């Protein structure tokens, strides 16, 4: 019975898709976080430069 269970690959494409989608989602979240921090740093620089002019 266990041997048949381990050899059954009926749901393997769905599991593979879920794993790949999870990895891609984590990579995208990391990229967005880094992009957001960089944008925040840029805007802080613009804000301080604008404050020096006025």
GUTIBA-626564 format. One line per 3 residues: their letters; for each residue x, y, z of N, C-alpha, C, O. Coordinates in steps of 0.001 Angstrom, whole numbers, always signed. Layout:
a> X:Y:Z:X:Y:Z:X:Y:Z:X:Y:Z ~ ...
END
This chain:
xxx> +822:-1197:+0:+0:+0:+0:+864:+1258:+0:+596:+2181:-769 ~ +1890:+1315:+842:+2772:+2478:+866:+3550:+2623:-432:+3807:+3733:-899 ~ +3920:+1485:-1007:+4654:+1526:-2261:+3796:+2154:-3360:+4290:+2951:-4158
xxx> +2535:+1801:-3401:+1620:+2361:-4385:+1424:+3860:-4141:+1324:+4637:-5090 ~ +1368:+4262:-2875:+1195:+5666:-2534:+2397:+6493:-2987:+2231:+7587:-3526 ~ +3597:+5976:-2770:+4803:+6699:-3170:+4977:+6746:-4685:+5551:+7701:-5209
xxx> +4495:+5743:-5386:+4618:+5715:-6841:+3514:+6501:-7544:+3616:+6763:-8742 ~ +2471:+6876:-6826:+1366:+7635:-7417:+1814:+9076:-7644:+2154:+9778:-6691 ~ +1816:+9514:-8889:+2265:+10864:-9221:+1133:+11707:-9800:+1376:+12598:-10613
xxx> -70:+11437:-9395:-1221:+12136:-9969:-1223:+13623:-9629:-1620:+14434:-10465 ~ -796:+14000:-8439:-842:+15408:-8049:+498:+16110:-8106:+625:+17242:-7638 ~ +1503:+15454:-8675:+2835:+16050:-8664:+2947:+17340:-9474:+3667:+18237:-9035
xxx> +2289:+17500:-10622:+2390:+18795:-11317:+1830:+19953:-10484:+2370:+21059:-10521 ~ +778:+19713:-9752:+198:+20764:-8916:+1147:+21137:-7783:+1282:+22312:-7442 ~ +1796:+20149:-7207:+2746:+20414:-6129:+3951:+21169:-6672:+4429:+22109:-6036
xxx> +4443:+20774:-7827:+5577:+21462:-8436:+5212:+22905:-8757:+6006:+23817:-8528 ~ +4020:+23110:-9284:+3579:+24468:-9590:+3499:+25315:-8322:+3902:+26478:-8331 ~ +2993:+24753:-7251:+2883:+25483:-5992:+4259:+25866:-5447:+4438:+26969:-4930
xxx> +5216:+24969:-5561:+6574:+25268:-5081:+7213:+26359:-5927:+7808:+27290:-5384 ~ +7100:+26262:-7235:+7683:+27272:-8125:+7008:+28623:-7903:+7684:+29650:-7858 ~ +5699:+28632:-7764:+4983:+29884:-7524:+5399:+30507:-6201:+5512:+31729:-6110
xxx> +5627:+29707:-5184:+6068:+30219:-3888:+7453:+30840:-3981:+7696:+31906:-3416 ~ +8353:+30188:-4682:+9711:+30717:-4830:+9696:+32034:-5616:+10382:+32987:-5249 ~ +8925:+32081:-6679:+8826:+33310:-7473:+8209:+34432:-6645:+8653:+35577:-6731
xxx> +7204:+34121:-5852:+6567:+35132:-5004:+7542:+35686:-3974:+7580:+36895:-3741 ~ +8330:+34812:-3357:+9315:+35274:-2381:+10383:+36143:-3033:+10808:+37139:-2448 ~ +10818:+35785:-4221:+11811:+36583:-4938:+11237:+37952:-5289:+11927:+38963:-5160
xxx> +9985:+37995:-5730:+9355:+39267:-6071:+9192:+40140:-4833:+9438:+41345:-4890 ~ +8783:+39553:-3725:+8643:+40332:-2493:+9974:+40918:-2053:+10034:+42073:-1630 ~ +11030:+40143:-2147:+12353:+40653:-1799:+12780:+41794:-2703:+13341:+42784:-2235
xxx> +12517:+41662:-3998:+12876:+42719:-4947:+12070:+43984:-4680:+12617:+45086:-4731 ~ +10788:+43842:-4398:+9953:+45015:-4114:+10389:+45700:-2832:+10358:+46927:-2742 ~ +10794:+44922:-1844:+11261:+45502:-583:+12535:+46310:-810:+12656:+47429:-312
xxx> +13478:+45756:-1554:+14712:+46481:-1844:+14435:+47730:-2667:+15027:+48782:-2424 ~ +13544:+47620:-3633:+13193:+48762:-4472:+12522:+49850:-3643:+12782:+51036:-3845 ~ +11668:+49455:-2722:+10993:+50418:-1869:+11958:+51153:-955:+11824:+52359:-749
xxx> +12920:+50439:-410:+13912:+51084:+454:+14773:+52060:-348:+15081:+53151:+131 ~ +15157:+51678:-1552:+15965:+52551:-2394:+15172:+53796:-2792:+15718:+54899:-2813 ~ +13902:+53627:-3104:+13052:+54770:-3448:+12910:+55714:-2261:+12921:+56935:-2421
xxx> +12780:+55148:-1091:+12666:+55956:+121:+13946:+56763:+349:+13893:+57941:+703 ~ +15077:+56124:+144:+16355:+56824:+301:+16501:+57949:-724:+16996:+59027:-396 ~ +16077:+57704:-1947:+16142:+58733:-2992:+15247:+59916:-2644:+15647:+61070:-2796
xxx> +14042:+59630:-2180:+13114:+60714:-1843:+13614:+61522:-645:+13394:+62732:-579 ~ +14274:+60869:+288:+14848:+61592:+1418:+15940:+62537:+942:+16056:+63656:+1442 ~ +16737:+62099:-15:+17770:+62960:-595:+17176:+64148:-1328:+17687:+65264:-1227
xxx> +16110:+63914:-2058:+15430:+65002:-2768:+14831:+65979:-1760:+14907:+67193:-1949 ~ +14249:+65466:-717:+13637:+66315:+305:+14681:+67196:+972:+14436:+68388:+1160 ~ +15823:+66658:+1331:+16860:+67455:+1993:+17465:+68471:+1028:+17784:+69589:+1434
xxx> +17628:+68102:-246:+18147:+69048:-1238:+17161:+70187:-1453:+17564:+71342:-1590 ~ +15888:+69872:-1482:+14859:+70899:-1649:+14824:+71825:-444:+14628:+73032:-590 ~ +15014:+71263:+755:+15024:+72081:+1975:+16209:+73024:+1994:+16095:+74134:+2514
xxx> +17347:+72618:+1443:+18528:+73491:+1385:+18316:+74653:+427:+18821:+75750:+663 ~ +17580:+74424:-645:+17343:+75488:-1636:+16408:+76544:-1055:+16618:+77740:-1256 ~ +15401:+76114:-351:+14412:+77063:+191:+14848:+77485:+1525:+14171:+78283:+2172
END
